[in-house]
Structure formats: C-alpha cells, structure tokens
Amino acid sequence: MHLDLSSMLNLISTIAIVAALIFAALQVRQGNLKRRDQAAITMIQTSLSENSARVLELFGEIPENAPATVIDQLGSETKRILFEFAIRLEVMGYMVFRRMVELEIGR
C-alpha cells in the first residue's frame, strides 16, 4: 500500500493528537495523586495542632465507659477543646469516607 503525502500527514497528525490525549490523561492522573497526597498532609497537620497533646491528655483523664455526666462536669473551655477536636476527626473521617484521602494502615 502506497501512502501519498496527504495520507501521511493525516497519519502523523492523528498520532500526534492521540499522543497529546495520552499525555493530558497522565498529567490529570498525576495532578489527582498530588492533590490526594497534599490533602493527606494537610489532614495530618490539622490533626496535629498545638492542642492535640492536651486533648489526648484530656481523653486519658476520662474514665473508660464514663457516662455523659462526667463530660458535662468538665469546664466549658475543656468541653470546647474536646468539641473542636471531635469536629476535626469528623471532617477527616468524612474525607476518608468520600475517598478524598486514603487511609492505609500497615502494608
């Protein structure tokens, strides 16, 4: 089969368009991976705020299986700190649920 000049140019332009589409798809995929990784880093930074150690200490002071009255007796500032931490955990849980970030435990 003999290809004339116009057929060859059509073939080259088709190959160039297909290559450009493949390149664009790879770039989008890489961008999505970067976004997911950045979201995971941001999530970790958010969860490890300056009062995280204090919150974990407060959780350690609350007895296991304690009734809600134990938390109700805590000071308003302590309850506010616990509430803010719980909101952060809820947002992180939602992000993992919606697969905005991945939660991988032990590989």
Buried (B, 14 or more C-beta within 10 A) or exposed (E): EEEEEEEEEEEEEEEEEEEEEEEEEEEEEEEEEEEBEEBBEEBEEEBEEEEBEBBEEBEEEEEEEEEEEEEEEBEEEBBEBBEEBEEBEEEBEEBBEEEBBEEEEEE
